């Protein structure tokens, strides 16, 4: 892999991991768009280490407060918050362990990616119109948190988008836009970490080339910038620009497959 391709994929991963446009779809389609060999799932997972670093740094203070508070008083507010995040993570863990490899392989086909991109763009648009926006994730009930976790599990399919699915579900279940986004990114942290660690066994020392390392660094920098920009602009822009982009990309995926 060239340095140019590594930078390109690092930028795509960093920007799209946290935007509701599906990073896995972009990583699967990019080699076809730009006519270079598919680097495969191992490189995809390596790039996830970069975005994991980005979201950890962005929410470091939040995670530190939650863990310190939970350690002092497991039954206190921070202990409850940690419990909610664990509950939200469970569905994706179960689905990921059972189906992730087969789902990612099957859904790397451009036509299937295109279907997921377009179908879930409709879901996102509908959820925004039906949003209730009345509570925070910390005050949400166990049922709501679990359902949002189930939405995250759908992101095992390229084209769905983890943030798109979780924020849409959170809006339908009454969370405000900023709270839905924060919960989505906090939920993503253990999932991205788990996926990367789970596939670490496929990574050999020989894979740690210059382009490989550069891609990870680029994905971390772009991911950190994407989280901040998304949180600032989502309350103003809503899902509309992302819905339009997803439909366009979905149609392009069908064109690639023809």
N, C-alpha and C positions, 0 to 999 in steps of 0.2 A: 504494500500500500504506500502511495506517495504521501508526502507531507501535506500537499494540497487537499487530497481526499480526506486525510485525517482531520484537518482543520474544518473542512466543510461539514463532515459528520459531527464533529464536536460542537460546531455552531448550531446545527440542526437539533442535536440532542439537548443542548443547554437551553435553547429558546423554546422548544416544543414540549419538553418534559413537564413544564409547569403551566403552559398555556393549554386551553381546551381544544387542541387540534391533533392530538395523538402523536407522541414522539415515535412510538413503534411503527406507525404507518409511514412516517417520514424516513426513518432509517431503512425500511424495507423498500420504499419506492425510489429513494435517492440514487442508488446504483443504476436503476433503469433510466431515470431522467438524464443522468450525466454520463451514462455509458462506461461504467467501470465495474469491476467484479464486486459482487456482494461480499462484504467482509465477514458476514455471518453473525450468529447470535453471541459468540464469545466477545467480539468487539463491541457489540451492542451493550452487553453487560458491563464491560470495562468502562464505557462512557457513562454508565449509570453511577459508577463510583464518583465521577466528577459532579454529577447533579446531586448525589447524596451529600457530598461535601458542601455544596452550595446551600441546600435547604437546612443542613445542620448549623451552618454559620449564621444564616439569616434568623433562625429561631433558637439560637443558642441560649439566650436569656430565658426564653419561655420554657424550654426543656429543663434548664438548670433549676428554675423556680419550682416546676412541677415535681422533679425528682427530690429536691431538697425538702420541699414541703411534705411529700408523701413519706419520706424517710422519718421525718419528725413526728408526723401524726397520720398514719395510714387511713384513719377514718375521717380526716379533715377534708377541706375543700380540694387541696391539691391531690390527695389520695383518691378522691372521687374522680377528678379529671383524668388521672392516670388510668383508672379503671375504665372510664369511657373510651379512652384511646385504645386500650387493649381490646375492648369489645368491638370497636369499629374495625380493628385490624383482622380479627379472627376469620371472617368470611373469605377475605382475599388470601389468607394463609392456606386455608383448606382447599380452595379452588386452585390456587397457584401450585401447591404440591401435587395435586391430582391431575391437573390438565394443562399446565402452562406450556410444557414442551410441545405437546401435540397441537395445542391451540395456536401457538406462535408459528409452527411449521405450516399448519393448514391455512392459516389466515395471512400468510405472506404472499398469497396469490393476489395480484392487483385488483381483480374483480371483487373479491370478497372484502378487501380493504375499502374499495370504493363504496360498497353497500353499507359497511359499518360507518364510514365517514358521513354519508348522506342521511342514513336513518337516524343516527344519534345527533345530527345537527337539528333535525326536526324535534327530537326530544328536548334538546337544550332550549330551542326557541319556545316550545310549549311550556317548559318549566318556568321560564322567565315571566311569561304572561300570567301564570298561575301562582307566582310566588306570594307567600303570605308575609314574610319579613317581620317577625314579631319577637324573636327570642335569640339567645346566644347558644353556642354549642355546649357551654358549661351548664346551662340550665335545661338542656334538652333531656327528654326521657330516654330510658334504656331502649325502648322499641325504636325510637327515631334514630338513635345512634347505630343500632344494629342494621336497620334498613339502609342507612348511608354506607355502612360497611359492605352490605350486599351489592350496592351500586358499584363500589370500588372493585369488587370481584369481577365485574363484567369487563374491566379493562384488560383482562388477560388476552382479549382479542384485539389485534392491531386495528386501529381505526376508531375505537370507542373513545379513548382518552380518559385517563384516571381522574384528572381534575374536572373535566366536563361532566362525567357521570356523577361524581360525588357532590359537586356544587349544585348540579341540577336537582339531585335528590334532597339535598339540604334545603334548598329554596322551597321545594314542594312541602317539606316537613316543617316549615316555619322559621328557619334561620334567616337572619339578615345577610345581605351580600358580603360585607366584610367578615362576618363570623363564619359563613359558609366557606369562604376562601381560606381563612386561617385553619379551620378544621381539616379541609382538604389537604393542605400542605403538611400539617402535623401528622395526619394519617399516612401520608405518602412516605414519611421518613422511615418507619420500620419496614414497610413493604419494599421500598427501593433497596434498603440495606439487606433485607433477607434474600431478595432475588439475586443480588450481586454475590453475596456470600455463598448461596446455594450452588451457583454455577462457577464459583472460583476454582473448583476442581478441574474444570476444562481448560484453565489458563496455565500455560507453561511459561517457564522463565524465558524461553526463546521468543515468546510473543511480546515481551516487553521491549519493543523496538522504539526508536525515536519517534516515529509517527504515532505509535500507540500511546506513548506517554503524553505527547503533545495534544492528542485528541481528548484525553482525560482532563488536562489542564484547561483547554479551551471550553469544554463542556461545563466545567466548574465556574469559570468566570461568566460565561453567558447565562448559566442557570441562575446565578446570584442576581444578575441584572434583571432577568426575566421575572423572578419572583417579586422584586420590588416594584417593577413597572406594572405588572398585572394587578397587584393589590391596590396600587394608587389609581389606576384607570378603570378597573372593572365597575365600580359604582357609577361612573359617568358614562362609560361606553356600553355596558351590558354585554350580552352575548352576540349582538348583531354582527359585528365585524368578523367574529370567529365562525359564526354560522355560514356567512357568505363564503369565507375562505374554505371551510370544510366542504361545502357543496362543489366549489370550483376544483378543489383537489380530488374529490371523489370522481368527478367527471373526467379529470385528467387521468386518473387511475384506470378507468374503463378504456380510455383512448390508448393507453400503454398496452393494455391486454389485447387490443384488437389487431 
